[in-house]
Amino acid sequence: MSLHEKVRKNEELGRYELTVAGSTALVTYDMRDGKIALTHTEVPGALTGQGVGSELAKGTLDDIRAQGMKVLPICTFIEAYIKRHSEYQDLVG
């Protein structure tokens, strides 16, 4: 199983999570006008520079696509990821 497939939605805390080597990276979200607003991405220092943030973004966006939702990329990391990966442009609404 690749990392992006290990991303899980934690509805109770309003975030997507990816745990690697005991550390958890996360993307916080909230619902706005029927869209999912991705508001903040946080990757622990121990995981930076290993592609964890990108895998987290991919898993998050794949889950949102599977739900048939649109994204408001408020977080600058997510916004930049979508710009670099055109296959996710259609999710922005």
C-alpha positions as a Python dict, from the first residue, in 0.01 Angstrom:
ca = {
    (1, 'M'): (0, 0, 0),
    (2, 'S'): (143, 336, -98),
    (3, 'L'): (143, 630, 141),
    (4, 'H'): (-144, 821, -22),
    (5, 'E'): (-363, 513, 23),
    (6, 'K'): (-302, 533, 399),
    (7, 'V'): (-454, 882, 427),
    (8, 'R'): (-765, 872, 642),
    (9, 'K'): (-1041, 1122, 703),
    (10, 'N'): (-1091, 1200, 1071),
    (11, 'E'): (-1434, 1365, 1069),
    (12, 'E'): (-1438, 1406, 1447),
    (13, 'L'): (-1130, 1634, 1432),
    (14, 'G'): (-1209, 1785, 1089),
    (15, 'R'): (-890, 1671, 921),
    (16, 'Y'): (-722, 1423, 694),
    (17, 'E'): (-430, 1237, 850),
    (18, 'L'): (-127, 1041, 735),
    (19, 'T'): (82, 870, 1001),
    (20, 'V'): (439, 772, 911),
    (21, 'A'): (694, 638, 1159),
    (22, 'G'): (479, 742, 1454),
    (23, 'S'): (434, 1104, 1338),
    (24, 'T'): (111, 1238, 1189),
    (25, 'A'): (85, 1488, 906),
    (26, 'L'): (-254, 1651, 859),
    (27, 'V'): (-476, 1870, 643),
    (28, 'T'): (-754, 2052, 828),
    (29, 'Y'): (-1086, 2116, 657),
    (30, 'D'): (-1432, 2255, 705),
    (31, 'M'): (-1744, 2264, 493),
    (32, 'R'): (-1836, 2587, 315),
    (33, 'D'): (-2135, 2621, 83),
    (34, 'G'): (-2136, 2248, 3),
    (35, 'K'): (-1763, 2241, -73),
    (36, 'I'): (-1476, 2113, 135),
    (37, 'A'): (-1238, 2394, 228),
    (38, 'L'): (-884, 2270, 289),
    (39, 'T'): (-753, 2526, 534),
    (40, 'H'): (-412, 2415, 665),
    (41, 'T'): (-147, 2150, 602),
    (42, 'E'): (97, 2049, 872),
    (43, 'V'): (388, 1806, 834),
    (44, 'P'): (597, 1730, 1144),
    (45, 'G'): (965, 1824, 1117),
    (46, 'A'): (1071, 1459, 1130),
    (47, 'L'): (877, 1396, 807),
    (48, 'T'): (967, 1703, 601),
    (49, 'G'): (1153, 1657, 275),
    (50, 'Q'): (1030, 1299, 230),
    (51, 'G'): (728, 1363, 9),
    (52, 'V'): (483, 1304, 295),
    (53, 'G'): (303, 1634, 232),
    (54, 'S'): (253, 1549, -134),
    (55, 'E'): (124, 1201, -51),
    (56, 'L'): (-111, 1354, 205),
    (57, 'A'): (-240, 1604, -53),
    (58, 'K'): (-291, 1328, -312),
    (59, 'G'): (-478, 1102, -69),
    (60, 'T'): (-693, 1392, 52),
    (61, 'L'): (-785, 1502, -300),
    (62, 'D'): (-851, 1144, -413),
    (63, 'D'): (-1094, 1099, -122),
    (64, 'I'): (-1270, 1425, -204),
    (65, 'R'): (-1304, 1316, -568),
    (66, 'A'): (-1449, 980, -455),
    (67, 'Q'): (-1711, 1170, -252),
    (68, 'G'): (-1807, 1378, -557),
    (69, 'M'): (-1721, 1701, -376),
    (70, 'K'): (-1554, 2025, -486),
    (71, 'V'): (-1253, 2182, -313),
    (72, 'L'): (-1177, 2531, -189),
    (73, 'P'): (-795, 2524, -166),
    (74, 'I'): (-744, 2787, 104),
    (75, 'C'): (-417, 2630, 223),
    (76, 'T'): (-128, 2755, 8),
    (77, 'F'): (38, 2410, 7),
    (78, 'I'): (-276, 2243, -132),
    (79, 'E'): (-328, 2528, -380),
    (80, 'A'): (29, 2486, -509),
    (81, 'Y'): (-10, 2107, -525),
    (82, 'I'): (-323, 2140, -741),
    (83, 'K'): (-145, 2388, -971),
    (84, 'R'): (142, 2137, -1017),
    (85, 'H'): (-93, 1841, -1072),
    (86, 'S'): (-345, 1935, -1337),
    (87, 'E'): (-542, 1611, -1285),
    (88, 'Y'): (-692, 1778, -976),
    (89, 'Q'): (-791, 2110, -1140),
    (90, 'D'): (-1146, 1986, -1197),
    (91, 'L'): (-1201, 1955, -820),
    (92, 'V'): (-1163, 2329, -763),
    (93, 'G'): (-1504, 2486, -748),
}
